[in-house]
Amino acid sequence: MNSDAARESGQAAYNLACELFPINRSITGPGVRQTLAILTREMPELTTHAVPSGTQAFDWVVPDEWEVREAYIEDPEGNRIIDFKINNLHLMGYSEPVNCELPLDELQAHLYSLPDQPDAIPYVTSYYSRRWGFCLSHHQRLSLKPGQYRVRIDATLAPGSLNYGEVLIAGDSVEELFLSTYICHPSMANNELSGPVVATEIVKWLISRDRLPYSFRVVFIPETIGSICYLSHNLGVMKERVRAGFNITCVGDDRAYSFLPSRDGNTLADRAALHALQHVAGEFERYSWWDRGSDERQYCAPDIDLPVASIMRSKYGAYPEYHTSLDNLDLISPAGLAGAIRVVQGAILAAEQDRHFKINVLGEPQLGKRGLYPTISTKNSGETVRLMMNVISQLDGRTSLLEVSNRVGAAIWDIYPIVLKLVEAGLVDDLSLTVQPSNI
């Protein structure tokens, strides 16, 4: 992707994040469906699915659906001091309905704040235990005066469905590359919205390409219960077809890039993601499996063992605004999103182009008679020939092209067109499925 296209894609992702930001998402409910409807407008190829509450999914059960109409606290003078309509983070996720008056000392047991971040509203949930609560800044909490407070939460917890979206794109092979992101958090920008808006731009890019060597499976799901539910319906075909997968989360800021490996640590997904980060981002934070916390936990669980690694910018839990109201639209940027799009594209290309090739002549080949050696010698032509000869020296049929590119110190999408020229010239045999060149 050239710089102009990258800027346009990053701006489009940011604009979509701004539109999605106010929606109250949770693991179930109308916020997820509203989000999926907007994503379907952007990607007509997206299909949506509903899994009824009470459905068994491995060791879990799909919970009741949560819908909020109104939630607020009024102080002793009748002033509405906390209002879900002003900031949906004010209401603890999955709060049960309540309509009561109680003194401040009893209300305190239902309030959540962060003393070490006194200006932030925390994000708190209670999905699987019935309770209610409100979140507020610690400064506001300290300002509350004794007296009777009125609390109202007009919400429903009732059988409904868990919803998710899926894009299936057919390629030359039934083997697949897999992308996953989540749509279950309310108004937070990096931790929630950066993933789906980047994935949306990736889907558009995939569909725009002339040819795809592999098919693609891209899912927009509620985190944890959504991935578990999706796996419970699709594990058989995924274990058979998925060659590499990437969990896309927290990819909107411009502070850092981050990588978290699969449980195996040496899958094609791991190698492709690391290669893309090295050649697109340059510097990045490298985490271990013990630092996991997103849906890679489900995709890499024992006996599931899908080759899925996580690509991030500032990793979840590792930046101060995480799970607070400070994770807002000012934290992410079009440039940050554009950088993440380029890294994911690079990881996809690395996975696609990681093929095996073998030189079919003994000794160093004569490039000139095949029109592969420049007839005018310049500094740049010498560098090009040197790179070609270095690549040729590694094409033994056993070493994959991704490893070849790592050895010669070049991005795989830069050496892949060179290898295709060698194939066309009859010097090199493609031992794998032939794909067309592409670049970022």
Number of C-alpha atoms within 10 A of each C-alpha: 16 9 11 9 12 20 18 14 27 26 18 19 27 26 14 20 26 15 11 24 19 16 17 24 26 23 29 28 22 19 23 25 20 15 22 24 17 14 21 18 10 16 17 11 17 23 16 16 14 13 17 17 17 14 14 14 18 11 7 12 15 22 22 22 20 24 21 22 10 14 22 20 22 17 20 17 10 11 11 14 12 20 18 20 15 10 17 23 26 25 28 23 26 27 25 20 18 15 12 11 18 13 15 17 11 12 17 14 11 13 18 21 23 17 13 8 16 16 17 22 24 26 24 19 18 14 17 9 10 11 16 19 23 30 26 24 21 20 15 15 17 11 8 13 12 11 13 19 22 20 22 17 22 16 17 17 17 12 14 18 22 27 22 28 24 20 20 16 19 17 14 14 13 15 19 26 25 24 25 25 28 28 27 24 25 26 28 27 30 30 28 28 31 32 29 26 27 30 25 26 19 20 22 14 14 17 14 10 9 8 15 19 19 22 19 23 19 23 26 28 27 26 20 19 20 26 25 24 23 19 19 14 13 11 16 11 12 18 15 12 18 20 20 25 31 29 25 26 28 30 35 36 27 18 12 16 25 21 21 26 28 28 23 14 16 13 19 22 27 26 21 28 30 25 25 25 24 16 15 19 18 10 12 17 14 12 14 12 16 9 12 17 14 18 27 27 19 20 26 19 13 10 8 14 16 27 26 33 34 26 28 30 26 25 26 22 13 8 11 12 19 21 24 23 23 19 22 18 20 10 16 23 23 21 20 23 31 28 25 32 29 24 26 27 21 27 27 23 21 26 26 26 25 22 21 20 24 20 21 15 11 6 8 10 14 12 16 10 8 12 10 15 16 13 9 7 9 10 7 9 14 14 11 15 16 12 17 19 14 15 20 21 15 20 20 15 18 12 15 17 24 25 17 23 22 14 12 16 11 16 20 27 21 14 20 25 15 19 22 20 13 21 18 11 14 13 19 21 19 17 12 12 13 13 17 13 17 17 14 17
